[in-house]
């Protein structure tokens, strides 16, 4: 390996240098302060856990994203977290064990074996909030409102669209269709890709009315008129879908009471994390960013493996992706150079300046740090600020 090779990082793994680290940290603090103001308590889960708790109940996708290793103390398999959500579910169900509603939030790095999309990082900084212990639409609305408030607090320059769906619609249609397991798996794959030709082929030999109902899911996306079309389509074939459509309608109306101009896009065949989510699913899309910037949904019952099946809903976003959409910030304010001295008056003045938010850098040589635009100099027994010549 050459000396050049030694400096290379794996594809999709980035270091965050000072020019980006400061805005990332500022954004993290701002958003965690927002969560705190909404009543969400901060938790800091560990970077690694045993896989029998880290990977339970969240589907095969998470298993494929997780780096695995063996604990040298116990010999048990461990994983580096690829998603903080299951860790927070464990904390709610087992570590805290509270009754009633519990609101938790978090921020931390995760690691993926492969990028989720073409340009995605394999080391996102995941930030999110989870609400446990309430199975009502009001809880779903609260989490969606918090997600939208998160985008507002980040001061994104572009408008965003809320994508709304519900896994109960697909489930109602497939339950009515009564397909065998192999055919249902093919239908699921085709609907995920929204491939009408492949879906039509997968439904070959299925009764015409049943096939038409499933095929209609491909086009069940758009504005609020989609809900009316779905009611008409499924009223007879899959009546179990009707209460779900009503729930989506109620959520949209609740959101628009506070945000009349909110752009909502309904996607009734949104199957993202279908084997994990149990109810409403949602995502926020921003102009100029191909992937969802934030997403979430209801995932009741995940805590069951930890001894308590709890209603749960939540969302997450990636601080790195969010920062990439923000305009470059103003240049950092200059710093102050101080001489390398133990003069008590100097020490007192430096403490005062640092307490006021100034950056004061000890000068270890004849040349001040390049960031400094002022310096502390002694005049008539007093330490005063003077501008440094450019």
C-alpha positions as CSV (number, residue, x, y, z in Angstrom):
1,X,0.0,0.0,0.0
2,X,1.4,3.4,-1.0
3,X,1.4,6.4,1.3
4,X,-1.4,7.9,-0.8
5,X,-3.6,4.8,-0.3
6,X,-3.2,5.1,3.5
7,X,-5.2,8.3,3.4
8,X,-8.1,7.0,1.5
9,X,-11.5,6.4,3.2
10,X,-13.9,3.7,2.1
11,X,-16.5,4.7,-0.5
12,X,-19.5,6.5,1.1
13,X,-17.6,7.1,4.4
14,X,-16.8,10.8,5.0
15,X,-14.9,12.9,7.5
16,X,-16.5,16.2,8.5
17,X,-13.9,19.0,8.5
18,X,-14.1,22.3,10.4
19,X,-16.0,24.1,7.6
20,X,-18.9,21.6,7.9
21,X,-18.5,20.3,11.4
22,X,-19.5,23.6,13.0
23,X,-22.7,24.0,10.9
24,X,-23.6,20.4,11.5
25,X,-23.2,20.8,15.3
26,X,-25.1,24.1,15.3
27,X,-27.9,22.4,13.4
28,X,-27.9,19.4,15.7
29,X,-28.1,21.6,18.8
30,X,-30.9,23.7,17.3
31,X,-33.0,20.7,16.4
32,X,-32.5,18.9,19.7
33,X,-33.5,22.1,21.4
34,X,-36.7,22.1,19.3
35,X,-37.4,18.5,20.3
36,X,-36.9,19.4,24.0
37,X,-39.3,22.3,23.6
38,X,-41.9,19.8,22.4
39,X,-41.3,17.5,25.4
40,X,-39.0,14.9,23.8
41,X,-36.3,13.6,26.1
42,X,-32.8,13.0,24.7
43,X,-31.3,9.5,24.9
44,X,-27.8,8.4,23.7
45,X,-27.8,4.7,22.7
46,X,-24.5,2.8,22.3
47,X,-22.8,2.5,19.0
48,X,-22.9,-1.4,19.1
49,X,-25.3,-3.9,20.5
50,X,-25.9,-7.6,20.4
51,X,-27.7,-8.5,17.1
52,X,-30.4,-10.4,18.9
53,X,-31.7,-7.0,20.1
54,X,-30.4,-4.7,17.5
55,X,-32.0,-6.5,14.5
56,X,-35.3,-7.8,16.0
57,X,-38.5,-6.9,14.3
58,X,-37.3,-4.4,11.7
59,X,-37.1,-6.6,8.6
60,X,-34.4,-7.9,6.3
61,X,-33.4,-4.5,4.9
62,X,-31.9,-3.5,8.2
63,X,-30.0,-6.8,8.6
64,X,-28.4,-6.2,5.2
65,X,-27.3,-2.7,6.2
66,X,-25.7,-3.8,9.4
67,X,-22.0,-4.4,9.9
68,X,-21.5,-7.5,12.2
69,X,-18.7,-8.5,14.5
70,X,-18.0,-10.8,17.4
71,X,-17.8,-9.6,21.0
72,X,-14.3,-10.6,22.2
73,X,-15.6,-10.9,25.8
74,X,-18.8,-13.0,25.4
75,X,-18.3,-14.5,21.9
76,X,-21.8,-13.3,21.0
77,X,-22.5,-11.6,17.6
78,X,-22.8,-7.8,17.7
79,X,-23.8,-5.2,15.1
80,X,-22.8,-1.6,14.5
81,X,-26.1,0.3,14.5
82,X,-27.5,1.0,11.0
83,X,-30.6,2.7,12.5
84,X,-31.1,4.1,16.0
85,X,-34.9,3.5,16.0
86,X,-34.8,-0.1,17.4
87,X,-32.4,1.0,20.1
88,X,-34.8,3.7,21.3
89,X,-37.6,1.2,21.2
90,X,-35.6,-1.1,23.5
91,X,-34.9,1.9,25.8
92,X,-38.6,2.6,26.0
93,X,-39.8,-1.0,26.5
94,X,-37.0,-2.2,28.8
95,X,-34.6,0.4,30.2
96,X,-37.3,3.0,31.1
97,X,-40.4,0.8,31.3
98,X,-42.7,3.7,31.8
99,X,-46.4,3.5,31.6
100,X,-48.4,5.9,29.4
101,X,-46.9,8.2,26.7
102,X,-43.1,8.4,26.4
103,X,-41.4,10.9,24.1
104,X,-37.8,10.3,23.2
105,X,-35.3,11.8,20.8
106,X,-31.7,11.2,19.7
107,X,-28.9,12.2,17.4
108,X,-25.9,10.1,16.4
109,X,-23.8,8.5,13.7
110,X,-24.9,5.2,12.1
111,X,-23.1,2.9,9.7
112,X,-24.4,1.2,6.6
113,X,-22.8,-1.7,4.7
114,X,-24.0,-0.1,1.5
115,X,-25.6,3.2,0.6
116,X,-29.3,3.4,0.6
117,X,-29.3,5.2,-2.7
118,X,-26.8,6.1,-5.4
119,X,-25.4,9.2,-3.8
120,X,-26.2,8.5,-0.1
121,X,-23.6,8.4,2.7
122,X,-22.8,5.2,4.4
123,X,-22.2,7.1,7.6
124,X,-25.2,9.4,8.1
125,X,-25.8,11.4,11.3
126,X,-29.3,10.2,12.2
127,X,-31.5,12.5,14.2
128,X,-35.1,11.7,15.1
129,X,-38.0,11.5,17.6
130,X,-40.2,8.7,18.7
131,X,-43.5,8.7,20.6
132,X,-44.5,5.6,22.5
133,X,-47.7,4.5,24.3
134,X,-50.4,6.2,22.2
135,X,-52.1,4.5,19.2
136,X,-54.2,7.5,18.2
137,X,-54.2,9.6,15.0
138,X,-53.4,12.6,17.2
139,X,-50.0,11.0,18.0
140,X,-49.3,10.4,14.3
141,X,-50.2,14.1,13.6
142,X,-48.0,15.3,16.4
143,X,-45.0,13.4,15.0
144,X,-45.6,14.7,11.5
145,X,-46.0,18.2,12.7
146,X,-42.7,17.8,14.6
147,X,-41.0,16.6,11.4
148,X,-42.3,19.6,9.5
149,X,-41.2,21.9,12.3
150,X,-37.7,20.3,12.1
151,X,-37.5,21.2,8.4
152,X,-38.7,24.7,9.3
153,X,-36.0,25.1,12.0
154,X,-33.3,23.9,9.6
155,X,-34.3,26.9,7.4
156,X,-34.2,25.0,4.2
157,X,-34.2,27.3,1.1
158,X,-36.5,25.1,-1.0
159,X,-40.2,24.2,-0.5
160,X,-41.1,20.7,0.6
161,X,-43.9,18.2,0.0
162,X,-45.3,15.8,2.5
163,X,-45.9,12.3,1.1
164,X,-48.6,10.4,3.0
165,X,-49.6,6.7,2.8
166,X,-50.8,3.9,4.9
167,X,-49.7,0.2,4.8
168,X,-53.3,-0.8,5.7
169,X,-54.5,-0.1,2.2
170,X,-52.2,-2.6,0.6
171,X,-52.9,-5.1,3.4
172,X,-56.7,-4.7,2.9
173,X,-56.5,-5.3,-0.9
174,X,-54.1,-8.3,-0.6
175,X,-56.2,-9.8,2.2
176,X,-59.3,-9.6,-0.1
177,X,-57.3,-11.0,-3.0
178,X,-56.2,-14.1,-1.1
179,X,-53.2,-14.8,-3.3
180,X,-50.7,-17.5,-2.5
181,X,-47.5,-16.6,-0.8
182,X,-45.3,-16.8,-3.9
183,X,-47.6,-14.7,-6.1
184,X,-48.0,-12.1,-3.3
185,X,-44.2,-11.8,-3.0
186,X,-44.1,-11.0,-6.8
187,X,-46.9,-8.5,-6.5
188,X,-45.2,-6.8,-3.6
189,X,-42.0,-6.5,-5.6
190,X,-43.8,-5.1,-8.7
191,X,-45.7,-2.6,-6.6
192,X,-42.5,-1.4,-4.9
193,X,-41.1,-0.6,-8.3
194,X,-44.5,0.6,-9.6
195,X,-44.0,-1.5,-12.7
196,X,-47.4,-2.0,-14.3
197,X,-46.2,-4.5,-17.0
198,X,-44.5,-6.7,-14.5
199,X,-47.5,-6.5,-12.1
200,X,-49.8,-7.5,-14.9
201,X,-47.6,-10.5,-15.7
202,X,-47.5,-11.4,-12.0
203,X,-51.3,-11.4,-11.9
204,X,-51.8,-13.6,-14.9
205,X,-54.5,-16.1,-14.2
206,X,-56.0,-14.1,-11.3
207,X,-59.7,-13.3,-11.5
208,X,-60.2,-10.1,-13.5
209,X,-61.9,-8.0,-10.8
210,X,-59.2,-8.9,-8.3
211,X,-56.4,-8.2,-10.7
212,X,-57.9,-4.8,-11.6
213,X,-58.1,-3.8,-8.0
214,X,-54.5,-4.7,-7.4
215,X,-53.4,-3.0,-10.7
216,X,-55.2,0.1,-9.7
217,X,-52.8,0.6,-6.7
218,X,-50.0,1.5,-9.2
219,X,-51.9,4.7,-10.1
220,X,-53.2,5.5,-6.6
221,X,-51.0,8.5,-6.0
222,X,-51.4,12.3,-6.4
223,X,-53.5,14.9,-4.7
224,X,-56.6,14.5,-2.5
225,X,-58.7,13.2,-5.3
226,X,-56.8,9.9,-5.0
227,X,-58.7,9.2,-1.8
228,X,-62.1,9.5,-3.5
229,X,-60.9,7.2,-6.4
230,X,-59.7,4.7,-3.9
231,X,-63.0,4.7,-2.0
232,X,-64.9,4.0,-5.2
233,X,-62.4,1.3,-6.3
234,X,-62.3,-0.6,-3.0
235,X,-65.8,0.0,-1.6
236,X,-66.9,-3.5,-2.7
237,X,-63.7,-5.4,-3.2
238,X,-61.8,-4.4,-0.1
239,X,-64.1,-2.5,2.3
240,X,-61.4,-2.9,5.1
241,X,-59.5,-0.2,3.2
242,X,-62.2,2.5,3.8
243,X,-61.5,3.3,7.4
244,X,-57.8,3.6,6.5
245,X,-58.7,6.1,3.8
246,X,-60.8,8.0,6.3
247,X,-57.8,8.1,8.6
248,X,-55.6,9.6,5.9
249,X,-58.2,12.2,5.2
250,X,-58.4,13.1,8.9
251,X,-54.6,13.4,9.2
252,X,-54.4,15.7,6.1
253,X,-57.2,17.9,7.5
254,X,-55.6,18.1,10.9
255,X,-52.3,19.1,9.3
256,X,-53.8,21.7,7.1
257,X,-55.6,23.4,10.0
258,X,-52.2,24.7,11.1
259,X,-50.6,24.7,7.6
260,X,-53.2,25.6,5.0
261,X,-50.6,25.9,2.2
262,X,-49.0,22.5,3.0
263,X,-48.3,20.5,-0.2
264,X,-49.5,16.9,0.4
265,X,-49.0,14.0,-2.0
266,X,-50.9,10.8,-1.3
267,X,-49.3,7.5,-2.3
268,X,-51.5,4.6,-1.4
269,X,-49.1,2.0,-2.6
270,X,-46.1,3.3,-0.6
271,X,-44.5,0.1,0.6
272,X,-41.3,1.5,2.1
273,X,-40.5,-0.7,5.2
274,X,-43.9,-2.5,4.8
275,X,-42.8,-5.4,7.0
276,X,-41.8,-2.9,9.7
277,X,-44.5,-0.2,9.7
278,X,-48.1,-1.0,10.8
279,X,-50.0,2.1,9.9
280,X,-49.5,5.6,8.4
281,X,-46.2,6.2,6.7
282,X,-44.9,9.6,5.7
283,X,-41.9,11.4,4.1
284,X,-40.8,14.9,3.3
285,X,-39.3,15.6,-0.1
286,X,-37.5,18.8,-0.9
287,X,-36.9,20.3,-4.4
288,X,-33.5,19.4,-5.7
289,X,-33.1,16.3,-3.5
290,X,-34.1,13.0,-5.1
291,X,-34.6,11.0,-1.9
292,X,-36.8,11.7,1.1
293,X,-35.1,14.1,3.4
294,X,-37.1,12.9,6.4
295,X,-39.4,9.9,6.8
296,X,-41.2,7.9,9.4
297,X,-44.4,6.1,10.3
298,X,-46.2,4.0,12.8
299,X,-44.6,0.8,14.0
300,X,-46.6,-0.7,16.8
301,X,-45.4,-3.8,18.6
302,X,-41.6,-3.6,18.1
303,X,-41.1,-3.4,21.8
304,X,-42.7,-6.9,22.2
305,X,-39.4,-8.6,21.9
306,X,-38.2,-6.6,24.9
307,X,-41.1,-7.6,27.0
308,X,-43.6,-4.9,26.2
309,X,-45.6,-4.4,23.0
310,X,-46.1,-0.6,22.8
311,X,-47.8,1.6,20.2
312,X,-45.0,3.6,18.5
313,X,-44.7,6.3,15.9
314,X,-41.7,8.4,14.9
315,X,-39.5,9.9,12.2
316,X,-35.8,10.4,11.4
317,X,-33.6,12.5,9.1
318,X,-29.9,12.7,8.2
319,X,-28.1,15.8,9.3
320,X,-25.5,15.5,6.6
321,X,-28.2,15.4,3.8
322,X,-30.0,18.3,5.4
323,X,-26.8,20.4,5.6
324,X,-26.0,19.7,1.9
325,X,-29.2,21.6,1.0
326,X,-28.5,24.7,3.1
327,X,-26.7,27.7,1.5
328,X,-23.2,28.4,2.7
329,X,-23.2,30.2,6.0
330,X,-21.6,33.6,6.7
331,X,-17.9,33.5,7.2
332,X,-16.9,32.7,10.7
333,X,-16.2,35.7,12.9
334,X,-12.5,36.4,13.5
335,X,-10.5,35.3,16.5
336,X,-8.3,37.1,19.0
337,X,-4.6,36.4,19.5
338,X,-3.2,36.5,23.0
339,X,0.4,36.3,24.1
340,X,1.6,33.2,25.9
341,X,1.7,34.8,29.4
342,X,0.5,34.0,32.9
343,X,-0.2,37.7,33.7
344,X,-3.2,37.5,36.1
345,X,-4.8,40.6,34.4
346,X,-4.4,38.9,31.0
347,X,-5.9,35.6,32.3
348,X,-8.9,37.6,33.7
349,X,-9.5,39.5,30.4
350,X,-9.2,36.3,28.3
351,X,-11.8,34.5,30.6
352,X,-14.1,37.5,30.1
353,X,-13.8,37.5,26.3
354,X,-14.3,33.7,26.1
355,X,-17.3,33.9,28.3
356,X,-18.7,36.5,25.9
357,X,-18.4,34.1,23.0
358,X,-15.1,35.3,21.5
359,X,-12.5,32.8,20.3
360,X,-9.1,33.6,22.0
361,X,-6.1,31.7,20.7
362,X,-2.8,31.4,22.5
363,X,0.1,32.6,20.3
364,X,2.9,30.1,20.6
365,X,5.2,31.8,18.1
366,X,5.8,35.2,16.6
367,X,3.0,34.7,14.1
368,X,-0.7,34.7,15.3
369,X,-3.1,32.0,14.2
370,X,-4.3,32.8,10.7
371,X,-7.9,33.1,11.9
372,X,-7.1,36.0,14.2
373,X,-8.0,39.5,13.1
374,X,-7.4,41.1,16.5
375,X,-4.8,40.8,19.3
376,X,-4.6,41.5,23.0
377,X,-1.8,44.0,23.8
378,X,-0.8,45.6,27.0
379,X,-1.0,49.4,27.2
380,X,-0.5,51.4,30.4
381,X,-1.0,48.3,32.5
382,X,-4.3,47.4,30.8
383,X,-4.9,44.6,28.2
384,X,-6.8,46.0,25.2
385,X,-7.9,44.8,21.8
386,X,-6.1,46.0,18.7
387,X,-6.8,45.1,15.0
388,X,-4.2,43.0,13.3
389,X,-2.8,44.2,10.0
390,X,-4.2,42.1,7.1
